Amino acid sequence: MARKYHLFEVYGIELEYMLVHKNTFKVAPQVDELLTKKAGKITSDIDNGDIAWSNELVAHVVELKTNGPTANLHDLASKFHANVLEIDELLSNLQLKLLGTAAHPLMHPNLDTQLWKHSYSEVYTLYNTIFNCKGHGWSNVQSTHLNLPFYDDKEFEKLHAAIRIILPLLPGICASSPILEGEITGFKDTRLEFYKTNQKEIPSLTGMVIPERVFSKLDYHASIFEPIKRAMRPYDTHKILDHHFLNSRGAIARFDRNAVEIRLMDIQECPKADIALCALVIEVLKAIINKEFCTLQAQKLWTKQELFLILDDSIKNGENSIIEKIPYLKLFGLNKISTTNEVWKHLYKRVKTQIDKNHHKSIELILEEGTLSSRLLKALENNTSEAKIIEVYQQLQNCLTNNKLFQP
């Protein structure tokens, strides 16, 4: 049994990156070659000190993650960045390079998708049989996952309640996927637009993205895990799937390691941006749990349907999404109609002194100049020719190499 931690005692952060060809800019399903170069043999997991590397469902995505729980966010961005540089060095002979953001702007999933063929592949094959993973919601998605611990039911109740109400706001600061297959999609967070329906064959897996109003382990099993198990039984005849992994809500409870994993954050252009946003989200959640804005009871009242409507608009409009529900805004100490950006500016002002100064400039740039989606669209100037898209996204690769935020 994994050691249990109290609220905000430690964190787990996962960052997903895609491999792309330097000359063609196409995705490169060669993560197995990368991991083999590093380990000397084919493997799916590499322990690289404070950061670990692993494969994902598709063969062109590699995940970097804190190697176990960490209490220190202070130098995490530089640790992730050091691993990015090491990977790019290992990839250089293959003419490959890492790329951030939540979706490749030119990938055609039906043609370009290759599933991971090695360890754990039987699970991926089963997923592919059920859902057909050659789609944007499966094979062209990179995100940042933030794992937060809870010690017992009492702490789970507080954490789950706070996370549920903050989920609709996340696309308004994290969106980084405005283009698919060379087209401006009309959604700031196209990754999440696909996320909503990519498991439509078995609706109980994703639900309404916003988790149900459940605030204890017992209720969670009854309301979420049991329906998932029932729905999967006809498909998972060999019993190889774990309900913890099958649960695909925007935040999932991992009772196997006493943590809640937030999954609605698009990955950014560089670790500096990602860790800054994680630091902001953590401090806002602390403030909510400390009842600085509203009571726990007020947080728990909101249904998944009500919260989903706010999230849905945020997926489309990002930081410009207009929130008209005053009772929702009151959860954060606001009492007038506001954009998602205005909500985040208000929240940042409240928690700024609690956030390491290292992160201030990154957060402020995003709040002032817009989500990465908005900055990408500004840089493209409505020119969606392949040449222009590649030019802009190569600038993002430079941002990753230099650990600097993108400014058009």
C-alpha positions as CSV (number, residue, x, y, z in Angstrom):
1,M,0.0,0.0,0.0
2,A,1.4,3.4,-1.0
3,R,2.1,5.8,1.8
4,K,-0.7,8.3,2.5
5,Y,-0.1,12.0,2.6
6,H,-2.2,14.9,3.9
7,L,-3.6,17.7,1.7
8,F,-1.0,19.6,-0.2
9,E,1.9,17.8,1.6
10,V,3.2,16.5,-1.8
11,Y,2.4,16.7,-5.5
12,G,2.6,14.6,-8.6
13,I,2.9,16.2,-12.0
14,E,2.9,14.5,-15.4
15,L,3.7,16.2,-18.7
16,E,3.1,14.7,-22.1
17,Y,5.1,15.6,-25.2
18,M,5.0,14.5,-28.8
19,L,7.9,13.5,-31.0
20,V,8.0,15.1,-34.4
21,H,10.3,14.9,-37.4
22,K,12.6,17.9,-37.9
23,N,12.3,17.8,-41.7
24,T,8.6,17.0,-42.3
25,F,7.2,18.1,-38.9
26,K,5.0,14.9,-38.9
27,V,4.5,13.0,-35.6
28,A,7.2,10.3,-35.1
29,P,6.0,7.0,-33.6
30,Q,9.4,6.3,-32.2
31,V,9.2,6.6,-28.5
32,D,10.3,3.0,-28.2
33,E,13.6,4.0,-29.9
34,L,14.0,6.9,-27.5
35,L,13.5,4.7,-24.5
36,T,15.8,2.0,-25.9
37,K,18.5,4.6,-26.5
38,K,18.3,5.7,-22.9
39,A,18.0,2.3,-21.2
40,G,20.0,0.1,-23.6
41,K,16.9,-2.2,-24.1
42,I,13.2,-1.8,-24.9
43,T,11.3,-0.6,-21.8
44,S,8.2,1.3,-21.0
45,D,9.5,3.1,-17.9
46,I,12.8,4.9,-17.1
47,D,13.8,6.2,-13.7
48,N,15.9,9.3,-14.3
49,G,16.5,10.6,-10.8
50,D,13.8,13.1,-9.8
51,I,11.9,12.7,-13.2
52,A,10.7,9.4,-14.7
53,W,9.9,8.8,-18.4
54,S,7.3,6.4,-19.8
55,N,5.3,5.6,-22.9
56,E,1.7,6.4,-23.6
57,L,-1.1,4.8,-25.6
58,V,0.3,6.1,-28.9
59,A,3.8,5.5,-30.1
60,H,4.7,9.2,-30.7
61,V,3.9,10.5,-27.1
62,V,6.3,10.3,-24.2
63,E,5.4,11.2,-20.6
64,L,7.7,12.9,-18.2
65,K,6.6,12.8,-14.5
66,T,7.8,13.5,-11.0
67,N,9.4,10.2,-9.9
68,G,7.0,9.7,-7.0
69,P,5.4,12.4,-4.9
70,T,7.4,15.6,-4.4
71,A,7.0,18.3,-1.8
72,N,9.1,20.8,-3.8
73,L,7.6,22.8,-6.7
74,H,10.4,25.4,-6.5
75,D,12.9,23.9,-9.0
76,L,10.6,21.4,-10.8
77,A,10.4,23.4,-14.0
78,S,14.2,23.3,-14.4
79,K,14.3,19.5,-13.6
80,F,11.6,18.8,-16.3
81,H,13.5,21.1,-18.7
82,A,16.8,19.3,-18.1
83,N,15.0,16.0,-19.1
84,V,13.6,17.7,-22.2
85,L,17.1,18.7,-23.3
86,E,18.4,15.2,-22.6
87,I,15.7,13.7,-24.7
88,D,16.2,16.1,-27.6
89,E,19.9,15.2,-27.5
90,L,19.1,11.5,-27.6
91,L,16.7,12.2,-30.5
92,S,19.0,14.4,-32.6
93,N,20.6,11.5,-34.5
94,L,17.1,10.3,-35.5
95,Q,16.3,13.8,-36.7
96,L,13.5,14.1,-34.2
97,K,12.5,16.8,-31.6
98,L,10.0,17.2,-28.8
99,L,7.0,19.5,-29.2
100,G,4.6,20.8,-26.5
101,T,0.9,21.9,-26.7
102,A,-2.1,19.7,-26.4
103,A,-2.5,18.7,-30.1
104,H,-0.4,18.5,-33.2
105,P,-1.8,21.0,-35.6
106,L,-1.3,19.0,-38.8
107,M,-1.7,15.4,-37.7
108,H,-4.2,13.2,-39.5
109,P,-5.0,10.5,-36.9
110,N,-6.4,8.0,-39.3
111,L,-3.2,7.9,-41.2
112,D,-0.6,8.8,-38.6
113,T,-1.6,6.9,-35.5
114,Q,0.5,4.0,-34.3
115,L,-0.4,2.4,-30.9
116,W,2.3,1.4,-28.5
117,K,3.3,-2.2,-29.4
118,H,5.3,-3.3,-26.3
119,S,4.5,-3.9,-22.6
120,Y,0.8,-3.2,-21.6
121,S,-0.1,-3.4,-25.3
122,E,-2.9,-5.8,-24.6
123,V,-4.7,-3.1,-22.7
124,Y,-4.2,-0.6,-25.5
125,T,-5.4,-3.1,-28.1
126,L,-8.6,-3.7,-26.1
127,Y,-9.2,0.1,-25.8
128,N,-8.6,0.3,-29.6
129,T,-11.1,-2.5,-30.2
130,I,-13.8,-0.8,-28.1
131,F,-13.2,2.9,-29.0
132,N,-11.1,3.0,-32.2
133,C,-8.2,5.1,-30.8
134,K,-7.4,6.5,-34.2
135,G,-9.1,9.8,-33.4
136,H,-8.0,13.2,-32.1
137,G,-9.5,12.5,-28.7
138,W,-7.2,9.5,-28.4
139,S,-4.1,9.8,-30.5
140,N,-3.6,13.5,-30.8
141,V,-3.8,14.7,-27.2
142,Q,-1.1,15.9,-24.7
143,S,-2.0,17.1,-21.3
144,T,-0.6,18.1,-17.9
145,H,-1.9,15.9,-15.0
146,L,-1.8,17.3,-11.5
147,N,-2.1,14.8,-8.7
148,L,-3.0,16.0,-5.2
149,P,-3.1,13.7,-2.1
150,F,-5.8,13.2,0.5
151,Y,-5.4,11.3,3.8
152,D,-8.9,10.1,4.5
153,D,-12.5,10.6,3.6
154,K,-12.7,14.0,5.4
155,E,-9.8,15.3,3.3
156,F,-11.2,13.7,0.1
157,E,-14.5,15.5,0.7
158,K,-12.8,18.9,0.8
159,L,-10.4,18.2,-2.1
160,H,-13.0,16.7,-4.4
161,A,-15.5,19.5,-3.6
162,A,-12.9,22.2,-4.4
163,I,-11.6,20.6,-7.6
164,R,-15.1,20.1,-9.0
165,I,-15.8,23.8,-8.9
166,I,-12.5,24.9,-10.3
167,L,-12.6,22.4,-13.3
168,P,-14.8,24.7,-15.5
169,L,-12.2,27.5,-15.2
170,L,-9.2,25.5,-16.4
171,P,-9.6,25.9,-20.2
172,G,-9.7,29.6,-19.5
173,I,-6.0,29.6,-18.5
174,C,-4.6,26.3,-19.9
175,A,-6.1,26.0,-23.4
176,S,-3.4,25.2,-26.0
177,S,-5.2,23.4,-28.8
178,P,-6.9,25.7,-31.3
179,I,-5.9,24.0,-34.6
180,L,-6.4,20.5,-35.9
181,E,-5.6,19.1,-39.3
182,G,-4.5,22.6,-40.5
183,E,-7.8,24.2,-39.6
184,I,-8.7,26.7,-36.9
185,T,-11.4,24.7,-35.1
186,G,-13.4,27.5,-33.4
187,F,-12.5,26.0,-30.0
188,K,-9.8,27.3,-27.8
189,D,-9.5,23.9,-26.2
190,T,-10.2,21.4,-29.0
191,R,-8.5,18.6,-27.0
192,L,-11.3,18.9,-24.4
193,E,-14.0,19.3,-27.1
194,F,-13.0,15.8,-28.2
195,Y,-12.4,14.6,-24.6
196,K,-16.2,15.1,-23.9
197,T,-17.2,12.4,-26.4
198,N,-14.2,10.2,-27.2
199,Q,-15.7,7.4,-25.1
200,K,-19.3,7.8,-26.2
201,E,-19.6,4.0,-26.8
202,I,-19.6,3.6,-23.0
203,P,-20.9,6.9,-21.5
204,S,-20.3,5.9,-17.8
205,L,-16.5,6.2,-18.3
206,T,-16.3,10.0,-18.9
207,G,-19.8,10.9,-17.5
208,M,-20.2,14.6,-18.0
209,V,-16.5,15.3,-17.5
210,I,-17.3,17.0,-14.2
211,P,-17.4,14.3,-11.5
212,E,-20.6,13.5,-9.7
213,R,-21.4,15.0,-6.3
214,V,-19.7,12.2,-4.3
215,F,-17.5,13.0,-1.3
216,S,-16.6,9.7,0.3
217,K,-14.8,6.5,-0.9
218,L,-17.9,4.4,-0.4
219,D,-20.1,6.8,-2.5
220,Y,-17.5,7.1,-5.2
221,H,-17.4,3.3,-5.6
222,A,-21.2,3.1,-5.7
223,S,-21.8,6.0,-8.0
224,I,-18.8,5.9,-10.3
225,F,-16.7,2.7,-10.2
226,E,-19.6,0.2,-10.0
227,P,-21.4,1.5,-13.1
228,I,-18.0,1.6,-14.9
229,K,-17.3,-2.1,-14.0
230,R,-20.9,-3.1,-15.1
231,A,-20.6,-1.3,-18.4
232,M,-17.2,-2.8,-19.2
233,R,-17.9,-6.4,-18.3
234,P,-19.1,-7.5,-21.8
235,Y,-15.9,-6.0,-23.3
236,D,-13.3,-6.9,-20.7
237,T,-13.8,-10.6,-20.8
238,H,-10.2,-11.3,-19.6
239,K,-10.5,-8.8,-16.7
240,I,-7.4,-6.8,-17.6
241,L,-8.7,-3.3,-17.1
242,D,-8.5,-1.4,-13.8
243,H,-11.5,0.8,-12.9
244,H,-9.1,3.5,-11.7
245,F,-7.8,3.8,-15.3
246,L,-11.2,3.4,-16.9
247,N,-12.6,6.4,-15.1
248,S,-12.0,9.3,-17.5
249,R,-13.7,12.2,-15.8
250,G,-11.9,15.6,-15.7
251,A,-10.7,14.7,-12.3
252,I,-10.4,11.1,-11.1
253,A,-10.1,9.7,-7.6
254,R,-7.2,7.3,-7.3
255,F,-8.0,5.4,-4.1
256,D,-5.1,3.0,-4.8
257,R,-2.8,5.9,-4.0
258,N,-5.0,8.3,-2.2
259,A,-4.9,11.1,-4.7
260,V,-7.1,13.0,-7.1
261,E,-5.7,13.5,-10.6
262,I,-6.8,16.7,-12.5
263,R,-6.9,16.0,-16.2
264,L,-8.3,19.1,-17.8
265,M,-5.1,21.1,-18.2
266,D,-3.7,21.3,-21.7
267,I,0.1,21.0,-21.7
268,Q,1.8,24.3,-22.5
269,E,4.8,25.2,-24.6
270,C,7.5,24.6,-21.8
271,P,7.8,23.3,-18.3
272,K,8.1,26.8,-16.9
273,A,4.5,27.6,-18.0
274,D,3.1,24.2,-16.8
275,I,4.6,24.3,-13.4
276,A,3.6,28.0,-12.9
277,L,0.0,27.0,-13.8
278,C,0.1,24.0,-11.4
279,A,1.4,26.3,-8.6
280,L,-1.5,28.7,-9.3
281,V,-4.1,26.0,-9.3
282,I,-2.7,24.5,-6.1
283,E,-2.9,27.8,-4.2
284,V,-6.4,28.5,-5.4
285,L,-7.5,25.1,-4.3
286,K,-5.9,25.7,-0.9
287,A,-7.8,29.0,-0.6
288,I,-11.1,27.3,-1.5
289,I,-10.5,24.5,1.0
290,N,-9.6,27.0,3.7
291,K,-13.0,28.6,3.0
292,E,-11.6,31.9,2.0
293,F,-14.4,32.4,-0.5
294,C,-17.3,30.2,0.5
295,T,-18.3,27.3,2.7
296,L,-17.7,23.6,1.9
297,Q,-21.5,23.2,1.8
298,A,-21.8,25.9,-0.9
299,Q,-19.2,24.1,-3.0
300,K,-20.9,20.7,-2.7
301,L,-24.3,22.0,-3.9
302,W,-23.2,22.3,-7.6
303,T,-24.4,19.5,-9.8
304,K,-22.3,18.1,-12.7
305,Q,-24.9,19.4,-15.1
306,E,-24.6,23.0,-13.9
307,L,-20.8,23.0,-13.8
308,F,-20.6,21.3,-17.2
309,L,-22.4,24.2,-18.9
310,I,-19.8,26.6,-17.6
311,L,-17.0,24.2,-18.7
312,D,-18.5,23.7,-22.1
313,D,-18.4,27.5,-22.9
314,S,-14.9,27.7,-21.5
315,I,-13.8,24.9,-23.8
316,K,-15.1,27.0,-26.8
317,N,-14.1,30.5,-25.7
318,G,-11.2,30.0,-23.3
319,E,-10.3,33.1,-21.3
320,N,-13.1,35.1,-23.1
321,S,-15.8,32.8,-21.9
322,I,-18.5,34.9,-20.1
323,I,-19.8,33.5,-16.9
324,E,-23.2,34.8,-16.1
325,K,-24.1,32.6,-13.2
326,I,-23.6,34.9,-10.2
327,P,-24.1,32.1,-7.6
328,Y,-21.1,30.3,-9.2
329,L,-19.0,33.4,-9.3
330,K,-19.8,33.9,-5.6
331,L,-18.0,30.7,-4.9
332,F,-14.8,32.7,-5.7
333,G,-15.8,35.9,-4.0
334,L,-17.1,37.7,-7.1
335,N,-20.6,39.1,-7.5
336,K,-20.8,40.4,-11.1
337,I,-20.8,38.8,-14.5
338,S,-17.1,38.1,-15.4
339,T,-15.0,36.5,-18.1
340,T,-13.0,33.4,-17.1
341,N,-9.9,35.6,-17.5
342,E,-11.3,38.1,-15.0
343,V,-12.0,35.3,-12.5
344,W,-8.4,34.1,-12.8
345,K,-7.0,37.6,-12.4
346,H,-9.1,38.0,-9.3
347,L,-8.0,34.6,-7.9
348,Y,-4.3,35.3,-8.7
349,K,-4.5,38.6,-6.9
350,R,-5.8,36.7,-3.8
351,V,-3.1,34.0,-3.8
352,K,-0.1,35.7,-5.4
353,T,1.8,36.1,-2.1
354,Q,1.6,32.3,-1.6
355,I,3.1,31.5,-5.0
356,D,6.8,31.3,-5.4
357,K,8.1,34.5,-7.1
358,N,9.7,32.3,-9.8
359,H,6.2,31.7,-11.2
360,H,4.8,35.2,-11.1
361,K,6.0,36.4,-14.6
362,S,4.7,33.3,-16.3
363,I,1.3,33.5,-14.8
364,E,1.1,37.2,-15.4
365,L,2.1,36.8,-19.1
366,I,-0.7,34.2,-19.6
367,L,-3.3,36.4,-17.8
368,E,-2.3,39.5,-19.8
369,E,-1.6,38.1,-23.2
370,G,-4.0,35.2,-23.2
371,T,-4.0,31.4,-23.2
372,L,-1.4,29.7,-25.4
373,S,-4.3,29.0,-27.9
374,S,-5.0,32.8,-28.2
375,R,-1.3,33.6,-28.6
376,L,-1.0,30.9,-31.3
377,L,-4.0,32.3,-33.2
378,K,-2.5,35.8,-33.0
379,A,0.8,34.5,-34.4
380,L,-0.9,32.8,-37.3
381,E,-2.8,35.9,-38.3
382,N,-5.5,33.7,-40.0
383,N,-2.9,32.2,-42.2
384,T,-3.4,28.4,-41.9
385,S,-1.1,27.4,-44.7
386,E,1.1,24.4,-43.7
387,A,4.2,26.5,-44.0
388,K,2.9,29.2,-41.6
389,I,1.6,26.6,-39.1
390,I,5.0,24.8,-39.1
391,E,6.8,28.1,-38.7
392,V,4.8,29.1,-35.7
393,Y,5.0,25.7,-34.1
394,Q,8.7,25.5,-34.6
395,Q,8.9,28.7,-32.5
396,L,7.1,26.6,-29.8
397,Q,9.8,24.0,-30.1
398,N,12.3,26.8,-29.4
399,C,10.3,27.8,-26.4
400,L,10.5,24.2,-25.1
401,T,14.3,24.1,-25.8
402,N,14.8,27.4,-24.0
403,N,12.1,27.0,-21.3
404,K,10.5,30.3,-22.3
405,L,6.9,31.3,-22.7
406,F,5.6,32.0,-26.3
407,Q,5.0,35.6,-27.2
408,P,3.8,36.3,-30.8
